[in-house]
Amino acid sequence: MIHVDDILYVGLKSFWNDVFLKKVKERFSVSHDELTGAGSSISFLRRKTLEVEDGMILAPGTTVDKVVCSFEKAFGQARQQKVPCDASIQLPDNSQRLSEKDSKAYRSIVGLCLYVGRERPDLMYTIKELASCMSAPTLTSLARLRKIVGFMKAVGDIGLHLQFPQDGHGKLNAGGECRWILESFSDADWSANKSTRRSTSCGVHFINGCFMYASSRSQRVISLNPFESELHSLVSCVCDGIFIKACATFVLDEPLEHVQFTDSSSARQLASRQGSGKVRHLAGKLLWIQEKTADNTFKLRQVPTAFNVADIGTKTLSRQRLFFFCMNVDWFTSQTFQELEQMSTSFKTRNVSTPNN
């Protein structure tokens, strides 16, 4: 992977030392780092990769300290918080607009949050809502920004733990025909935003149980019922999954099995048949998913709502449920890993039962 004069190489060490590095050093001055075992690390585009015994940990290039310092320098002290946002983030905002100076600082800090949120599924929903206010930030949006900064201050820097993948084993799916399994989870919160009445879609993707990509998006249309919002979310997630599958197939040079999970039985039933039936207010382009389901581009499966990890990017969650999903994404930090593990175990044993694969 090449970005201007920065290169990330994955492959045989003999080729790196004897061929590539040797040839490049003939014409350029080169400095490089290598992963040489547990505890070693490299940086690429400011993103840090740390090797551990059972895999690696990816840490965002923008640190939490940088975000907190930028906020407190502009707006004063931020108290530590247990959750990144509360239910009020979905209510209409009629408060006073910020001054030009404060608006500029607000946009700058939210911009930093966007970099942090790429590997932080626990923050992506809140950051998405804050980013929607960047054109005209208000006192209320500033208070919401203060809350997420307080949560980041309490939790600290987080790394994404990528374990060594097992052939044919994913989060919920195992024993398939292919070595590599792409599992996609979709979910939606109907009319989450009480101001625009638009729903929020979320998609989370794993390859052999390793987190690959997640998105939290406001839908462009206003859904008249929960079924419509779930269908829009399913279509959006499948589109992302097909693209990820194409990229992974190119890199791995092997076929992938794509399994799409949803907790909406009505959306799954529509995608598994032909035609709209008696369903109204449905754009014809959404029926594209019926064609993809029929030709086995992906396999459509049901997942219990309690175990649908895509719920993390659709709404405000309690601290216990938020950490339960973060454990499923392999969210890792030396300071909070023990707490996450205890809360995840407590939630699983007290509130839900284990689903069938």
Steps between C-alpha positions, in 0.01 A plus 500: 500500500655828387403849615735762347835406661361266769483127429337216693629156404360157591670191362811285508782639712758364257349702211484812717868482603665348192299653216271792581700680769829439319376650173331800662811588704699528177310817410342631821577554865268262684400471866276211599351306791404134516276281712751262654288333767271569794550854627637645174305769316492703178316815389340564162311822428517567876306179575696281739517121461615306807579129480379281787522127562160415350486755219532879482344818635420799278491840670373822336762757406303778671518445877228568754735737683522719189121522476456571872775763504354675194154509657610616845720769348201641312206430734637420846505189716304190394382265774533126454184324375378140506341506151577707187146637467149478642151492347485881471733485198197394292281794607453826302762767565369857523779648709712803416767473232867520600718794414723484194806427715329221696347355182845471345634324812195267501562396138868442567433271799228303321746458212746339743220278631432377146857367482468331841161349413633281217612236752252596773156346436395623845530861378387488136129567564567800724763639263258463209239706685754766599633523144148577374513825701832624361340750262323683785617378846297608802533504878321165517730337246796634700359338816470171310859534380608562859334173604676284239833665583435417867436136405820486296686657792368231737569203272827615339661375181355184352651244267329258265612145579539279189558136594647238267203386287389137501412344164124490447412652840324830550305669778181296458569292190734197485563196284439661162642394166754786483802579716390863522162616628375857478226564757296819470254625763236763426259687725293817501326725749170623359459881497784540748542871436192678639587814305534359146318168568773318308610156610857393574661199328799308625709226340784305660723260304734221612732266308558174689394674818737797455344846486537661158268798467200667662276787396227708659295705253185709499260371235416745221131413499235513770375148569130464581545184709781298663500247214600766246787628714628143554484433126696816418761400758520146359553625144768747611684233700486249213648760261792558737540124548517431126771765463699361797466150358640615163797670669572198724475260206758706311740515797462138615464351150243260646119490501304637796166389637281802579241461777263789571329517841192701591262495796205612286291203388284718271802640312648151470172359361471774236862450391443124468202520262428656161299819455361749749170321569268727699783718629454871422730805504788286373751623240554250220880522537473336843374182333855460368571315822257223396713430193819483710333269752373269226836466321681421829717810496456480878314284751233675703468391863304604807678614818341571841470871575702458820798372298472732198824695537378760247275637776808685627475762225125567489404654834598596853594192703554432868859462617452127558361428152754733336789312658344164414507589131849648527624166630347332194694740278819420700539850639819491706680711758724390781321729746140402434525149353424337835196722556372434147534126546311502832216719368470295178479173697243651738280620213518167318414284803225720648318646199529270199548140399763373258370491138532200275763530227 
